[in-house]
Amino acid sequence: MAATAFLNQSPAEARTLVNQGIAKLTGKSLPAQVIDTAWTNLVFTNDPVASSLRKVAQDAETAGLLTDVKLDGIYDLTLLNKILVRLGEPEAKS
């Protein structure tokens, strides 16, 4: 929860830290413009966005890559939602 809050509340510092991590892992950082542009396409949330997994599975079935995908129960959000409620944030949906 704290990491997500940090990413949303301190985006400039977060971008710098992410780029430092990239440099540490790869030996080279990305240009600031690349990080800044990419950051505008990201949404940081505590919600696992279960609907996105369902959409990908449905698309894979449509494409013939998977058959009869059952995703019921794949997410147990009980503990996450208890914490979110305690913090006064909206519950995650499965």
LUMVO-313953 format. One record per atom (N, C-alpha, C, CB): chain; atom name; x, y, z. Coordinates in steps of 0.001 Angstrom, whole numbers, plus 524288, in hexadecimal, padded with zeros to 5 digits. Glycine has a CB too. Example, Ala and Ser with C-alpha at 12.3 -4.5 7.8 and 13.67 -1.06 7.14 Angstrom:
2
pt unit=A, site=N, xx=83386, yy=7E9C6, zz=81E78;
pt unit=A, site=CA, xx=8300C, yy=7EE6C, zz=81E78;
pt unit=A, site=C, xx=83390, yy=7F31C, zz=81E78;
pt unit=A, site=CB, xx=82C2C, yy=7EE87, zz=82356;
pt unit=A, site=N, xx=83232, yy=7F736, zz=81BA8;
pt unit=A, site=CA, xx=83566, yy=7FBDC, zz=81BE4;
pt unit=A, site=C, xx=83264, yy=8001E, zz=81EBE;
pt unit=A, site=CB, xx=83704, yy=7FDAA, zz=8165D;
END
This chain:
94
pt unit=A, site=N, xx=80337, yy=7FB65, zz=80000;
pt unit=A, site=CA, xx=80000, yy=80000, zz=80000;
pt unit=A, site=C, xx=8036E, yy=804EA, zz=80000;
pt unit=A, site=CB, xx=7FC52, yy=7FFF6, zz=804B6;
pt unit=A, site=N, xx=80776, yy=804DA, zz=80324;
pt unit=A, site=CA, xx=80AE5, yy=80962, zz=80384;
pt unit=A, site=C, xx=80DBE, yy=80A4F, zz=7FE5B;
pt unit=A, site=CB, xx=80ED9, yy=808A8, zz=807F7;
pt unit=A, site=N, xx=80F52, yy=8061E, zz=7FBCC;
pt unit=A, site=CA, xx=81212, yy=806B3, zz=7F6CA;
pt unit=A, site=C, xx=80E80, yy=8091D, zz=7F2B2;
pt unit=A, site=CB, xx=8141D, yy=80160, zz=7F4DC;
pt unit=A, site=N, xx=809A7, yy=8075D, zz=7F288;
pt unit=A, site=CA, xx=805E9, yy=80985, zz=7EEC9;
pt unit=A, site=C, xx=804EF, yy=80F43, zz=7EFEB;
pt unit=A, site=CB, xx=800BD, yy=80675, zz=7EEEF;
pt unit=A, site=N, xx=80451, yy=8108A, zz=7F4D8;
pt unit=A, site=CA, xx=80389, yy=81606, zz=7F65B;
pt unit=A, site=C, xx=8083F, yy=8194C, zz=7F4BF;
pt unit=A, site=CB, xx=8029B, yy=8167E, zz=7FC52;
pt unit=A, site=N, xx=80CEC, yy=81742, zz=7F5AA;
pt unit=A, site=CA, xx=811AC, yy=81A17, zz=7F42C;
pt unit=A, site=C, xx=811CD, yy=81B10, zz=7EE48;
pt unit=A, site=CB, xx=81692, yy=81705, zz=7F5DE;
pt unit=A, site=N, xx=810B0, yy=81714, zz=7EB32;
pt unit=A, site=CA, xx=810BE, yy=817A6, zz=7E57E;
pt unit=A, site=C, xx=80CF8, yy=81BE4, zz=7E3AE;
pt unit=A, site=CB, xx=80F5C, yy=81274, zz=7E2DF;
pt unit=A, site=N, xx=80876, yy=81C28, zz=7E62A;
pt unit=A, site=CA, xx=8047F, yy=82002, zz=7E49D;
pt unit=A, site=C, xx=8057A, yy=8256C, zz=7E6D2;
pt unit=A, site=CB, xx=7FF32, yy=81E31, zz=7E64D;
pt unit=A, site=N, xx=807CC, yy=825B6, zz=7EB6F;
pt unit=A, site=CA, xx=8088B, yy=82AC8, zz=7EDFF;
pt unit=A, site=C, xx=80DBC, yy=82D5F, zz=7ECB5;
pt unit=A, site=CB, xx=80821, yy=82A22, zz=7F3CB;
pt unit=A, site=N, xx=81182, yy=82A51, zz=7EB17;
pt unit=A, site=CA, xx=816BF, yy=82C69, zz=7E9F0;
pt unit=A, site=C, xx=818A9, yy=82A62, zz=7E4AE;
pt unit=A, site=CB, xx=81AAC, yy=82AEB, zz=7EE4E;
pt unit=A, site=N, xx=815DF, yy=82BAB, zz=7E07C;
pt unit=A, site=CA, xx=81741, yy=82956, zz=7DB6D;
pt unit=A, site=C, xx=81CB8, yy=82AC1, zz=7D97D;
pt unit=A, site=CB, xx=81359, yy=82AF9, zz=7D767;
pt unit=A, site=N, xx=81E87, yy=82F79, zz=7DA68;
pt unit=A, site=CA, xx=823BF, yy=830F7, zz=7D881;
pt unit=A, site=C, xx=827F3, yy=82DB6, zz=7DB39;
pt unit=A, site=CB, xx=824C1, yy=836E3, zz=7D96C;
pt unit=A, site=N, xx=8278A, yy=82D3C, zz=7E05A;
pt unit=A, site=CA, xx=82B55, yy=82A1D, zz=7E347;
pt unit=A, site=C, xx=82AE1, yy=82456, zz=7E1C8;
pt unit=A, site=CB, xx=82A84, yy=82AD1, zz=7E93B;
pt unit=A, site=N, xx=82618, yy=8227F, zz=7E11B;
pt unit=A, site=CA, xx=8253A, yy=81D0C, zz=7DFA5;
pt unit=A, site=C, xx=827A9, yy=81BE3, zz=7DA4E;
pt unit=A, site=CB, xx=81F55, yy=81BCC, zz=7DF92;
pt unit=A, site=N, xx=826F8, yy=81F6D, zz=7D68E;
pt unit=A, site=CA, xx=8294F, yy=81EA2, zz=7D15D;
pt unit=A, site=C, xx=82F42, yy=81E44, zz=7D1C2;
pt unit=A, site=CB, xx=827C1, yy=82320, zz=7CDA0;
pt unit=A, site=N, xx=8318A, yy=821A3, zz=7D4F3;
pt unit=A, site=CA, xx=83736, yy=8218B, zz=7D5AE;
pt unit=A, site=C, xx=838F4, yy=81C5A, zz=7D801;
pt unit=A, site=CB, xx=838F5, yy=82612, zz=7D936;
pt unit=A, site=N, xx=8363C, yy=81A90, zz=7DBFE;
pt unit=A, site=CA, xx=837A2, yy=81599, zz=7DE7C;
pt unit=A, site=C, xx=836F7, yy=810FC, zz=7DAC5;
pt unit=A, site=CB, xx=83454, yy=814BF, zz=7E35D;
pt unit=A, site=N, xx=832D2, yy=81109, zz=7D7BB;
pt unit=A, site=CA, xx=831F9, yy=80CD4, zz=7D3EC;
pt unit=A, site=C, xx=8365D, yy=80CD0, zz=7CFEB;
pt unit=A, site=CB, xx=82C9D, yy=80D72, zz=7D12B;
pt unit=A, site=N, xx=837D8, yy=81154, zz=7CE12;
pt unit=A, site=CA, xx=83C00, yy=81199, zz=7CA2E;
pt unit=A, site=C, xx=84137, yy=80FE6, zz=7CC88;
pt unit=A, site=CB, xx=83C70, yy=81727, zz=7C7F7;
pt unit=A, site=N, xx=8421F, yy=8111B, zz=7D17B;
pt unit=A, site=CA, xx=846D9, yy=80F3D, zz=7D418;
pt unit=A, site=C, xx=846CD, yy=80946, zz=7D476;
pt unit=A, site=CB, xx=84754, yy=811AE, zz=7D999;
pt unit=A, site=N, xx=84240, yy=80714, zz=7D57C;
pt unit=A, site=CA, xx=841BD, yy=80163, zz=7D5AD;
pt unit=A, site=C, xx=842BE, yy=7FEEA, zz=7D063;
pt unit=A, site=CB, xx=83C59, yy=7FFDC, zz=7D79B;
pt unit=A, site=N, xx=840BD, yy=80158, zz=7CC52;
pt unit=A, site=CA, xx=841B8, yy=7FF6C, zz=7C6FD;
pt unit=A, site=C, xx=8478F, yy=7FF83, zz=7C5D9;
pt unit=A, site=CB, xx=83EB8, yy=802C3, zz=7C2E3;
pt unit=A, site=N, xx=84A1A, yy=803BD, zz=7C753;
pt unit=A, site=CA, xx=84FBF, yy=80434, zz=7C673;
pt unit=A, site=C, xx=852BB, yy=80006, zz=7C978;
pt unit=A, site=CB, xx=851AD, yy=809A9, zz=7C80E;
pt unit=A, site=N, xx=85121, yy=7FF05, zz=7CE3D;
pt unit=A, site=CA, xx=853BD, yy=7FB16, zz=7D170;
pt unit=A, site=C, xx=85331, yy=7F5A6, zz=7CF01;
pt unit=A, site=CB, xx=8517F, yy=7FB1A, zz=7D703;
pt unit=A, site=N, xx=84E85, yy=7F47A, zz=7CCEC;
pt unit=A, site=CA, xx=84D8C, yy=7EF55, zz=7CAA7;
pt unit=A, site=C, xx=84FE9, yy=7EE98, zz=7C540;
pt unit=A, site=CB, xx=847D2, yy=7EE64, zz=7CA5E;
pt unit=A, site=N, xx=84FFE, yy=7F2CD, zz=7C233;
pt unit=A, site=CA, xx=8519F, yy=7F24B, zz=7BCC0;
pt unit=A, site=C, xx=856E1, yy=7F4CC, zz=7BB85;
pt unit=A, site=CB, xx=84D93, yy=7F4A1, zz=7B950;
pt unit=A, site=N, xx=858C5, yy=7F80A, zz=7BF1B;
pt unit=A, site=CA, xx=85DAC, yy=7FAC6, zz=7BE18;
pt unit=A, site=C, xx=85CEF, yy=7FFFC, zz=7BB68;
pt unit=A, site=CB, xx=86129, yy=7F76F, zz=7BADD;
pt unit=A, site=N, xx=85811, yy=80155, zz=7BA21;
pt unit=A, site=CA, xx=85715, yy=8064B, zz=7B770;
pt unit=A, site=C, xx=8519F, yy=80842, zz=7B8C6;
pt unit=A, site=CB, xx=857B4, yy=805AA, zz=7B16F;
pt unit=A, site=N, xx=85142, yy=80D43, zz=7B9FE;
pt unit=A, site=CA, xx=84C24, yy=80F8E, zz=7BB15;
pt unit=A, site=C, xx=84982, yy=81121, zz=7B5F9;
pt unit=A, site=CB, xx=84CA9, yy=81456, zz=7BEC4;
pt unit=A, site=N, xx=84488, yy=81239, zz=7B657;
pt unit=A, site=CA, xx=84196, yy=8141F, zz=7B1D1;
pt unit=A, site=C, xx=841A9, yy=81A11, zz=7B1C4;
pt unit=A, site=CB, xx=83BE0, yy=81210, zz=7B1E9;
pt unit=A, site=N, xx=8412D, yy=81C69, zz=7AD2C;
pt unit=A, site=CA, xx=840BB, yy=8221C, zz=7AD03;
pt unit=A, site=C, xx=83BEE, yy=823E1, zz=7B022;
pt unit=A, site=CB, xx=84061, yy=82410, zz=7A746;
pt unit=A, site=N, xx=83C69, yy=82843, zz=7B2C9;
pt unit=A, site=CA, xx=8381E, yy=82A43, zz=7B604;
pt unit=A, site=C, xx=83316, yy=82AC3, zz=7B2D8;
pt unit=A, site=CB, xx=83996, yy=82F94, zz=7B862;
pt unit=A, site=N, xx=8336E, yy=82C56, zz=7ADF4;
pt unit=A, site=CA, xx=82EC4, yy=82CF3, zz=7AAB2;
pt unit=A, site=C, xx=82BEF, yy=827B8, zz=7A9F7;
pt unit=A, site=CB, xx=83040, yy=82F42, zz=7A558;
pt unit=A, site=N, xx=82ED4, yy=82380, zz=7A991;
pt unit=A, site=CA, xx=82C74, yy=81E57, zz=7A8EE;
pt unit=A, site=C, xx=82975, yy=81CE5, zz=7ADE8;
pt unit=A, site=CB, xx=830B2, yy=81A24, zz=7A7AC;
pt unit=A, site=N, xx=82BE7, yy=81D96, zz=7B266;
pt unit=A, site=CA, xx=82953, yy=81C74, zz=7B761;
pt unit=A, site=C, xx=82493, yy=81FFA, zz=7B80E;
pt unit=A, site=CB, xx=82D2B, yy=81D2C, zz=7BC01;
pt unit=A, site=N, xx=82526, yy=824FD, zz=7B704;
pt unit=A, site=CA, xx=820D2, yy=828B0, zz=7B7B7;
pt unit=A, site=C, xx=81C32, yy=82756, zz=7B432;
pt unit=A, site=CB, xx=822AB, yy=82E47, zz=7B695;
pt unit=A, site=N, xx=81D43, yy=82601, zz=7AF5A;
pt unit=A, site=CA, xx=81912, yy=824A5, zz=7ABB1;
pt unit=A, site=C, xx=8166E, yy=81F8B, zz=7AD56;
pt unit=A, site=CB, xx=81B3D, yy=82429, zz=7A612;
pt unit=A, site=N, xx=81984, yy=81BBA, zz=7AEC9;
pt unit=A, site=CA, xx=81754, yy=816B2, zz=7B07A;
pt unit=A, site=C, xx=813F2, yy=81766, zz=7B552;
pt unit=A, site=CB, xx=81BBA, yy=812BB, zz=7B196;
pt unit=A, site=N, xx=815A5, yy=81ABD, zz=7B8E4;
pt unit=A, site=CA, xx=812E6, yy=81B80, zz=7BDDE;
pt unit=A, site=C, xx=80D51, yy=81D6B, zz=7BCFB;
pt unit=A, site=CB, xx=815E2, yy=81F67, zz=7C154;
pt unit=A, site=N, xx=80C77, yy=82065, zz=7B8DC;
pt unit=A, site=CA, xx=80736, yy=8226F, zz=7B7D5;
pt unit=A, site=C, xx=80367, yy=81E1E, zz=7B645;
pt unit=A, site=CB, xx=8076D, yy=82690, zz=7B38D;
pt unit=A, site=N, xx=80570, yy=8198C, zz=7B4DD;
pt unit=A, site=CA, xx=80223, yy=81524, zz=7B34F;
pt unit=A, site=C, xx=8015C, yy=8112E, zz=7B7AC;
pt unit=A, site=CB, xx=80478, yy=81273, zz=7AEA1;
pt unit=A, site=N, xx=80345, yy=81253, zz=7BC50;
pt unit=A, site=CA, xx=802F1, yy=80EBA, zz=7C0B4;
pt unit=A, site=C, xx=7FEFF, yy=81095, zz=7C4BA;
pt unit=A, site=CB, xx=80844, yy=80E12, zz=7C33A;
pt unit=A, site=N, xx=7FC6B, yy=80CD5, zz=7C726;
pt unit=A, site=CA, xx=7F8E1, yy=80DE6, zz=7CB7F;
pt unit=A, site=C, xx=7FA91, yy=80A52, zz=7CFEC;
pt unit=A, site=CB, xx=7F2F0, yy=80D01, zz=7C9F4;
pt unit=A, site=N, xx=7FBEE, yy=80C91, zz=7D457;
pt unit=A, site=CA, xx=7FDAD, yy=8097F, zz=7D8CE;
pt unit=A, site=C, xx=7F917, yy=808D6, zz=7DC89;
pt unit=A, site=CB, xx=8026A, yy=80C22, zz=7DB99;
pt unit=A, site=N, xx=7F7E2, yy=803F9, zz=7DDAE;
pt unit=A, site=CA, xx=7F358, yy=802BA, zz=7E0DB;
pt unit=A, site=C, xx=7F470, yy=7FDDB, zz=7E423;
pt unit=A, site=CB, xx=7EE78, yy=801E9, zz=7DD63;
pt unit=A, site=N, xx=7F18F, yy=7FD50, zz=7E863;
pt unit=A, site=CA, xx=7F1E0, yy=7F88D, zz=7EB89;
pt unit=A, site=C, xx=7EE20, yy=7F463, zz=7E986;
pt unit=A, site=CB, xx=7F0B2, yy=7F9C3, zz=7F146;
pt unit=A, site=N, xx=7EAD3, yy=7F5C7, zz=7E5DE;
pt unit=A, site=CA, xx=7E6F5, yy=7F23A, zz=7E3A8;
pt unit=A, site=C, xx=7E988, yy=7EED2, zz=7DF78;
pt unit=A, site=CB, xx=7E246, yy=7F551, zz=7E156;
pt unit=A, site=N, xx=7E918, yy=7E9A3, zz=7DFC6;
pt unit=A, site=CA, xx=7EB7F, yy=7E64F, zz=7DBCF;
pt unit=A, site=C, xx=7E8BE, yy=7E67C, zz=7D67F;
pt unit=A, site=CB, xx=7EB9C, yy=7E0CC, zz=7DDBD;
pt unit=A, site=N, xx=7E486, yy=7E973, zz=7D608;
pt unit=A, site=CA, xx=7E19E, yy=7EA31, zz=7D12B;
pt unit=A, site=C, xx=7E046, yy=7E4E6, zz=7CEB7;
pt unit=A, site=CB, xx=7E4CD, yy=7ED91, zz=7CD49;
pt unit=A, site=N, xx=7DD38, yy=7E1F3, zz=7D193;
pt unit=A, site=CA, xx=7DBB1, yy=7DCAE, zz=7CFE8;
pt unit=A, site=C, xx=7D914, yy=7DCB3, zz=7CA8F;
pt unit=A, site=CB, xx=7D807, yy=7DA40, zz=7D3E9;
pt unit=A, site=N, xx=7D655, yy=7E0E4, zz=7C94F;
pt unit=A, site=CA, xx=7D3A1, yy=7E11E, zz=7C443;
pt unit=A, site=C, xx=7D773, yy=7E0B5, zz=7BFB6;
pt unit=A, site=CB, xx=7D07E, yy=7E62E, zz=7C3D2;
pt unit=A, site=N, xx=7DC48, yy=7E289, zz=7C06A;
pt unit=A, site=CA, xx=7E017, yy=7E23C, zz=7BC28;
pt unit=A, site=C, xx=7E1A4, yy=7DC93, zz=7BB12;
pt unit=A, site=CB, xx=7E4F5, yy=7E57F, zz=7BD79;
pt unit=A, site=N, xx=7E218, yy=7D969, zz=7BF25;
pt unit=A, site=CA, xx=7E356, yy=7D3E2, zz=7BE63;
pt unit=A, site=C, xx=7DEE2, yy=7D114, zz=7BB98;
pt unit=A, site=CB, xx=7E476, yy=7D13C, zz=7C3A8;
pt unit=A, site=N, xx=7DA1C, yy=7D260, zz=7BD18;
pt unit=A, site=CA, xx=7D596, yy=7D002, zz=7BA7C;
pt unit=A, site=C, xx=7D57C, yy=7D172, zz=7B4AE;
pt unit=A, site=CB, xx=7D076, yy=7D1C2, zz=7BD26;
pt unit=A, site=N, xx=7D6BF, yy=7D64D, zz=7B372;
pt unit=A, site=CA, xx=7D6C5, yy=7D81B, zz=7AE03;
pt unit=A, site=C, xx=7DAFA, yy=7D541, zz=7AADC;
pt unit=A, site=CB, xx=7D7AB, yy=7DE12, zz=7ADC6;
pt unit=A, site=N, xx=7DF95, yy=7D4C0, zz=7AD14;
pt unit=A, site=CA, xx=7E3D7, yy=7D211, zz=7AA58;
pt unit=A, site=C, xx=7E269, yy=7CC50, zz=7A972;
pt unit=A, site=CB, xx=7E904, yy=7D27F, zz=7AD80;
pt unit=A, site=N, xx=7E022, yy=7C9D4, zz=7AD58;
pt unit=A, site=CA, xx=7DE88, yy=7C45D, zz=7ACC6;
pt unit=A, site=C, xx=7DA60, yy=7C3D0, zz=7A88F;
pt unit=A, site=CB, xx=7DC7A, yy=7C235, zz=7B1FD;
pt unit=A, site=N, xx=7D69A, yy=7C770, zz=7A884;
pt unit=A, site=CA, xx=7D27D, yy=7C74C, zz=7A48D;
pt unit=A, site=C, xx=7D4D4, yy=7C808, zz=79F1A;
pt unit=A, site=CB, xx=7CE57, yy=7CB8B, zz=7A5A6;
pt unit=A, site=N, xx=7D876, yy=7CBB5, zz=79E93;
pt unit=A, site=CA, xx=7DB07, yy=7CC96, zz=79985;
pt unit=A, site=C, xx=7DE18, yy=7C7BF, zz=797CF;
pt unit=A, site=CB, xx=7DEB2, yy=7D15C, zz=799D5;
pt unit=A, site=N, xx=7E0A8, yy=7C51D, zz=79B83;
pt unit=A, site=CA, xx=7E3A0, yy=7C05E, zz=79A3B;
pt unit=A, site=C, xx=7DFFA, yy=7BC00, zz=79880;
pt unit=A, site=CB, xx=7E6E3, yy=7BE91, zz=79EF6;
pt unit=A, site=N, xx=7DB71, yy=7BBA4, zz=79AF7;
pt unit=A, site=CA, xx=7D794, yy=7B7BB, zz=7994A;
pt unit=A, site=C, xx=7D5B2, yy=7B8FB, zz=793CC;
pt unit=A, site=CB, xx=7D2E2, yy=7B787, zz=79D20;
pt unit=A, site=N, xx=7D46D, yy=7BDEC, zz=792D5;
pt unit=A, site=CA, xx=7D290, yy=7BF8E, zz=78DAE;
pt unit=A, site=C, xx=7D69C, yy=7BE5C, zz=78977;
pt unit=A, site=CB, xx=7D143, yy=7C56B, zz=78DB0;
pt unit=A, site=N, xx=7DB98, yy=7BF15, zz=78AC0;
pt unit=A, site=CA, xx=7DFCC, yy=7BE14, zz=78705;
pt unit=A, site=C, xx=7E113, yy=7B847, zz=78684;
pt unit=A, site=CB, xx=7E4A5, yy=7C10A, zz=7889F;
pt unit=A, site=N, xx=7DEA5, yy=7B50A, zz=789C1;
pt unit=A, site=CA, xx=7DF9A, yy=7AF75, zz=78985;
pt unit=A, site=C, xx=7E47C, yy=7ADB6, zz=78C75;
pt unit=A, site=CB, xx=7E003, yy=7ADD2, zz=783FB;
pt unit=A, site=N, xx=7E6A6, yy=7B11E, zz=78FB5;
pt unit=A, site=CA, xx=7EB5C, yy=7AFC2, zz=79298;
pt unit=A, site=C, xx=7EA26, yy=7ACDB, zz=797A1;
pt unit=A, site=CB, xx=7EE76, yy=7B49F, zz=793CD;
pt unit=A, site=N, xx=7E58A, yy=7ADBE, zz=799CF;
pt unit=A, site=CA, xx=7E3D0, yy=7AB27, zz=79E99;
pt unit=A, site=C, xx=7DE42, yy=7A933, zz=79DCE;
pt unit=A, site=CB, xx=7E421, yy=7AEE8, zz=7A365;
pt unit=A, site=N, xx=7DCC9, yy=7A558, zz=7A0DD;
pt unit=A, site=CA, xx=7D76A, yy=7A37C, zz=7A0B0;
pt unit=A, site=C, xx=7D548, yy=7A30D, zz=7A63A;
pt unit=A, site=CB, xx=7D711, yy=79E2B, zz=79DD7;
pt unit=A, site=N, xx=7D06D, yy=7A475, zz=7A6D3;
pt unit=A, site=CA, xx=7CD8A, yy=7A3C4, zz=7ABAE;
pt unit=A, site=C, xx=7D08A, yy=7A5AC, zz=7B07F;
pt unit=A, site=CB, xx=7CC28, yy=79E1B, zz=7AC58;
pt unit=A, site=N, xx=7D212, yy=7AAA2, zz=7B06D;
pt unit=A, site=CA, xx=7D50A, yy=7ACE3, zz=7B4BF;
pt unit=A, site=C, xx=7D16A, yy=7ADF4, zz=7B95C;
pt unit=A, site=CB, xx=7D7D3, yy=7B1F9, zz=7B302;
pt unit=A, site=N, xx=7D2F0, yy=7AC13, zz=7BDD8;
pt unit=A, site=CA, xx=7CFF7, yy=7ACE9, zz=7C2AE;
pt unit=A, site=C, xx=7D344, yy=7B046, zz=7C651;
pt unit=A, site=CB, xx=7CE77, yy=7A793, zz=7C55D;
pt unit=A, site=N, xx=7D187, yy=7B4F8, zz=7C74D;
pt unit=A, site=CA, xx=7D479, yy=7B885, zz=7CA9F;
pt unit=A, site=C, xx=7D1CE, yy=7B98A, zz=7CFDC;
pt unit=A, site=CB, xx=7D552, yy=7BD9C, zz=7C7D0;
pt unit=A, site=N, xx=7CD6C, yy=7B700, zz=7D0D2;
pt unit=A, site=CA, xx=7CAB7, yy=7B7CC, zz=7D5C6;
pt unit=A, site=C, xx=7CE54, yy=7B669, zz=7DA4D;
pt unit=A, site=CB, xx=7C5A9, yy=7B480, zz=7D603;
pt unit=A, site=N, xx=7CEA1, yy=7B9E5, zz=7DE08;
pt unit=A, site=CA, xx=7D1C6, yy=7B8F3, zz=7E2A9;
pt unit=A, site=C, xx=7D795, yy=7B9D4, zz=7E202;
pt unit=A, site=CB, xx=7D0EF, yy=7B39D, zz=7E468;
pt unit=A, site=N, xx=7D949, yy=7BBD0, zz=7DD8B;
pt unit=A, site=CA, xx=7DEDE, yy=7BC98, zz=7DCAE;
pt unit=A, site=C, xx=7E10C, yy=7C0E8, zz=7E030;
pt unit=A, site=CB, xx=7DFE5, yy=7BDE8, zz=7D6F4;
pt unit=A, site=N, xx=7DDBF, yy=7C491, zz=7E1A4;
pt unit=A, site=CA, xx=7DF58, yy=7C8BD, zz=7E532;
pt unit=A, site=C, xx=7DC81, yy=7C822, zz=7EA61;
pt unit=A, site=CB, xx=7DE3D, yy=7CE2C, zz=7E2CA;
pt unit=A, site=N, xx=7DF65, yy=7C83E, zz=7EE9A;
pt unit=A, site=CA, xx=7DD13, yy=7C89E, zz=7F3C9;
pt unit=A, site=C, xx=7DEA3, yy=7CDF5, zz=7F5E5;
pt unit=A, site=CB, xx=7DEEC, yy=7C400, zz=7F786;
pt unit=A, site=N, xx=7DB05, yy=7D188, zz=7F5AC;
pt unit=A, site=CA, xx=7DC20, yy=7D6F0, zz=7F727;
pt unit=A, site=C, xx=7DA8E, yy=7D824, zz=7FCC3;
pt unit=A, site=CB, xx=7D958, yy=7DAA2, zz=7F380;
pt unit=A, site=N, xx=7D961, yy=7D427, zz=7FFCF;
pt unit=A, site=CA, xx=7D778, yy=7D4E5, zz=80523;
pt unit=A, site=C, xx=7DB30, yy=7D837, zz=80862;
pt unit=A, site=CB, xx=7D6A8, yy=7CFA5, zz=807C3;
pt unit=A, site=N, xx=7E013, yy=7D69B, zz=808BA;
pt unit=A, site=CA, xx=7E3D3, yy=7D97E, zz=80BF7;
pt unit=A, site=C, xx=7E4F9, yy=7DEE8, zz=809C4;
pt unit=A, site=CB, xx=7E8E5, yy=7D66B, zz=80C75;
pt unit=A, site=N, xx=7E59C, yy=7DF42, zz=804A9;
pt unit=A, site=CA, xx=7E688, yy=7E459, zz=80237;
pt unit=A, site=C, xx=7E214, yy=7E80D, zz=8036D;
pt unit=A, site=CB, xx=7E731, yy=7E3C7, zz=7FC49;
pt unit=A, site=N, xx=7DD47, yy=7E63F, zz=802CB;
pt unit=A, site=CA, xx=7D8CC, yy=7E9A9, zz=803BC;
pt unit=A, site=C, xx=7D849, yy=7EB37, zz=8096F;
pt unit=A, site=CB, xx=7D3D8, yy=7E705, zz=801F8;
pt unit=A, site=N, xx=7D9C0, yy=7E7CC, zz=80D0F;
pt unit=A, site=CA, xx=7D9B2, yy=7E942, zz=81296;
pt unit=A, site=C, xx=7DD69, yy=7EDD0, zz=8138B;
pt unit=A, site=CB, xx=7DB35, yy=7E48D, zz=8160F;
pt unit=A, site=N, xx=7E1F1, yy=7ED8A, zz=81130;
pt unit=A, site=CA, xx=7E5C6, yy=7F1BE, zz=811D1;
pt unit=A, site=C, xx=7E3DB, yy=7F6BE, zz=80F31;
pt unit=A, site=CB, xx=7EB19, yy=7F01B, zz=80F88;
pt unit=A, site=N, xx=7E1C2, yy=7F637, zz=80A76;
pt unit=A, site=CA, xx=7DFD7, yy=7FAD8, zz=807AE;
pt unit=A, site=C, xx=7DB7E, yy=7FD89, zz=80AB7;
pt unit=A, site=CB, xx=7DDE6, yy=7F95A, zz=8023B;
pt unit=A, site=N, xx=7D7E2, yy=7FA82, zz=80CD9;
pt unit=A, site=CA, xx=7D39E, yy=7FCBC, zz=80FF9;
pt unit=A, site=C, xx=7D5DC, yy=7FF88, zz=814BC;
pt unit=A, site=CB, xx=7CFB5, yy=7F86A, zz=811B2;
pt unit=A, site=N, xx=7D994, yy=7FD0A, zz=81746;
pt unit=A, site=CA, xx=7DC09, yy=7FF63, zz=81BE6;
pt unit=A, site=C, xx=7DEAF, yy=8048F, zz=81A86;
pt unit=A, site=CB, xx=7E00D, yy=7FB97, zz=81E4E;
pt unit=A, site=N, xx=7E0C2, yy=804F1, zz=815CC;
pt unit=A, site=CA, xx=7E354, yy=809C1, zz=81416;
pt unit=A, site=C, xx=7DF84, yy=80DAF, zz=811B7;
pt unit=A, site=CB, xx=7E78D, yy=8087A, zz=81025;
pt unit=A, site=N, xx=7DA85, yy=80C32, zz=81171;
pt unit=A, site=CA, xx=7D695, yy=80FBB, zz=80F44;
pt unit=A, site=C, xx=7D6AE, yy=81004, zz=8095B;
pt unit=A, site=CB, xx=7D751, yy=81516, zz=81172;
pt unit=A, site=N, xx=7D8C6, yy=80BFB, zz=806E7;
pt unit=A, site=CA, xx=7D90A, yy=80BD8, zz=80133;
pt unit=A, site=C, xx=7D4F7, yy=80812, zz=7FF0F;
pt unit=A, site=CB, xx=7DE8E, yy=80A41, zz=7FF5A;
pt unit=A, site=N, xx=7D389, yy=808A9, zz=7FA12;
pt unit=A, site=CA, xx=7CFA1, yy=8051A, zz=7F7D2;
pt unit=A, site=C, xx=7D1AD, yy=7FF8D, zz=7F75C;
pt unit=A, site=CB, xx=7CDEB, yy=8070A, zz=7F277;
pt unit=A, site=N, xx=7CE21, yy=7FBCE, zz=7F7EE;
pt unit=A, site=CA, xx=7CF8A, yy=7F64E, zz=7F778;
pt unit=A, site=C, xx=7D0EC, yy=7F4E7, zz=7F1D8;
pt unit=A, site=CB, xx=7CB13, yy=7F2DB, zz=7F969;
pt unit=A, site=N, xx=7D453, yy=7F10B, zz=7F145;
pt unit=A, site=CA, xx=7D5A5, yy=7EEEF, zz=7EC25;
pt unit=A, site=C, xx=7D14D, yy=7EB37, zz=7EA86;
pt unit=A, site=CB, xx=7DB13, yy=7EC1B, zz=7EC35;
pt unit=A, site=N, xx=7D04F, yy=7EAF4, zz=7E57D;
pt unit=A, site=CA, xx=7CC2D, yy=7E784, zz=7E365;
pt unit=A, site=C, xx=7CEB6, yy=7E2D7, zz=7E0BD;
pt unit=A, site=CB, xx=7C88D, yy=7EA84, zz=7DF75;
pt unit=A, site=N, xx=7CC3B, yy=7DE4B, zz=7E154;
pt unit=A, site=CA, xx=7CE60, yy=7D9A7, zz=7DEB8;
pt unit=A, site=C, xx=7CB60, yy=7D862, zz=7D9D4;
pt unit=A, site=CB, xx=7CE52, yy=7D4F8, zz=7E25D;
END
